[in-house]
Amino acid sequence: MKGISAGRIAQAKACFSALGRITTRSQFGGYGLLAEGVMFAVIAEGELYLRATDGLEPAFRARGMVNMVYSKRGVPITMRYYWVNERLWREKNELIGLAWQAVREARREQRVKTGCHGRLKMLPNIDINMERQLWRAGIRNVYDLRLHGAKRSYLRLLQQQTNLGLRVLLSLGGAIAGYHQAALPAELRSELIEWFEHTAAMRRHGHDPLIKGRGPALND
């Protein structure tokens, strides 16, 4: 990372931390910005550009945002990435909201491309280590995870690793619903927390929630 792009990358990582783990990779002569492995923006020559889709493009244009132009072998190419100006940087909540929409739309496109049997790590919150754990639990793709639901999947993981915490359950619920675990809708978060606390209490009293009929309700 060289020049003014390094400072802009640091600023973007701090700004978008609520979207999950922010990483970068080389892209279009600059740096792609990824939230939990999903690319939602590009930083080039110190400027940030948000990724657009058919649904987002009109909203970006309505805000006066303009396309990124990338030169490939001297030929200018108009990209579906839109410039974030200094005014929008100052409107932090609005910018985070637009970035979250870009992440959500990018994930939706990934789901369409990979289909319901796609790789688990394509979902939010699921990294390669979590994918391996789910594989060992017999949950091998997106379809399997959605079929079992967050609670049953969590119980399957408990069979391998008994010290799993609430964060794992929230991550599974977010992966299925399409949210980063820190941005779960309040109703879903409350439901999962209540179920987790009930399950943890049963285990403390020596009851196995994996035994049919003993565990708390598994409606996902």
N, C-alpha and C positions, 0 to 999 in steps of 0.2 A: 504494500500500500504506500503510494508515494504522493507527495504534494498535498494539495488541499483536500483530496479525497479521503485521506486518513482521518482528518478532523471531522469531516462530514459523516464518515462511517461510525465514529465514536458517538457522535450526536444522535445518529439514527438508532444505534443499539440502545442507548439510554432512553430515547423517546418511545421505542416500540417494545420495550422489555415485557410489557403486559401481554404481548402476543405469544410469548414463549421464548425458547432459546433462539437467539438471533445469531446467525452465522453468515459468512460471505464466501463467494467463489468467483473466479474470473468469469466475466461475461461481457460480450459486446465491447471489448476494449476497456471495460471498467470493472465493476464488481456487482455481482448479483447479491441481493439481500434476501435471506431465507428465514422464515419463522417455522421452527420445528421441521426443517427440511423442505418447506414449500416456498418457492421463490415468488415474492410479491412486489419487488422493486429492484431498481438498478441505480447505482451511483456511478456517474461518469464525470470526470473533470470537476469534481466537487459539487455536483448537482444531483438531487434525488428525483427519480422518476418512478411513479407508481404504475404497476401493471394493470392494464384494462382488459375487460371482456366485452362482449356485445351488450351485456346488461349494465356495465359500469361506464362505458365510453360516453353516453349522453350526459351522465352526471358529472363526469370530469370536464367535459366541454362546457357545460353550463356554468362551471366555476371559473371559466377562462383559462383552464389548463391547456397547454399545447404539447403536441407530440414530440418525443425524442427523435432526432434524426441521426442515424448511425451511418458512417461512411465505410463501405466495404469495397476495397480495391478502387477507391476513388469515386464509387457510385453511391450517392446519398439514398438511404433507405429509411422510409418513415416507419417507426416502430409503434406498437400498441403500448407504449409507456408514456406517462404524462408528467410534465415538469411540476415540481412542487416549489412555488416561489416563496420569498421571504415572508410575505403576508400569511401564507398558509402555515409556515413553520411557527409563526407566533400564535396561531390558533391551534394549540396543541390537541385539544379534545377533538376538534373537527378532523385534524390530520390523522390521529389514531383511529378514528372511526372509519375514515376512507381506507386506511391501510388494512384494517380488519376486514372490510368488505373485499379488498383485493385478495387477501389470504383466503377468505371463504370461497370466493369465486374460483380461485386457482385450485383449491381442494375439490370443488365440485367438478371442474374439468378433469382432474386426475381420476375421480371416481368413474366418470363416464368412459375414460380411456381404458382404465384397468378392469372395469366391471366389478360385480359383487364378489368374484373370486380372486380379486387382486391381492397384492402383497399387504400384509398387516402394517408394515412400516410406512406405507403411503398415508396412513391415517394420522391425525394429530395425536400427539402424546406418545406414540409408539415408536421407540427407537429400535435399533437392531438387537439390543439385549432383551428388551421386553418381547420382541417378536420371537426370539429363541425360547424364552420362558413359556410363551403361549403355545409354541410348537410342541414343547415337551408335555404340555397339559392337554394336547390333542386338538388345539385350536389353531388351524393351519392357514386360514385365509380370512378375508373380510366377511364372507358369508358365514363361516363358523362362528366368528365373534358376535355377529348380529343375531345369529340363531340362539346362542347361549345367553346373550345379554350380559350386562356388566356384573351383576351379582353372581350368577352361576360361574362366569369366567373367573371372577375373583376367588370363589371357593375352590375351583380347580387349581388355581395357582397356589392356594394355601396348602394343598396336598404336597407340594414340592418345597415350599418355603413358608414356615409357620410365622415368621415375624413381619409379614407384609403390613404396611400401614394404610391409613386412609387415602393418602396421595395416589396409591396404585388404583384403588377403587374409583376415585374421581377421574383418573386418567383414562380408565376403561370406559366410564360413562361418557366422557368427553369425546373419546375416539369414535364411539358409536353415533353420538349426536352431532359430531362435526365441530366441536369446540375445543380450544385449549382448556386444560383442567382449571386454570385460574380464572377463566371467563365463562364458566358454566352458568346457565340460567338458574336463578335463585331457587325455584321450585325443585328442579332436578338435584341441585346440590343438597338441599335440605333433606330430600328423600333418601339420597345415598348416605348422608351422614347419619341419619336416624337408623337406617338399616345396619350400617357399620357398627354403631355403638351397641345395638341389640346383639349383633353377632359376637362382638368382642366380649360382652357380658356373659353370654352363654359359654364361651370358651373358658373364661375365668372360673366358671362354676363347674367345669369339667364336662360340659355337654358338647357333643360334636355336631356342628351345624351341617356337616356333610351327610348325616344320617337322615334319610327321607322322613319327613313328617316332624322333625325336631327343629329345623332351622326357621328363621323368620321368613316372612313372605318374600317370594322371589319374583314378583311382578316387575318387569323392566319397562 
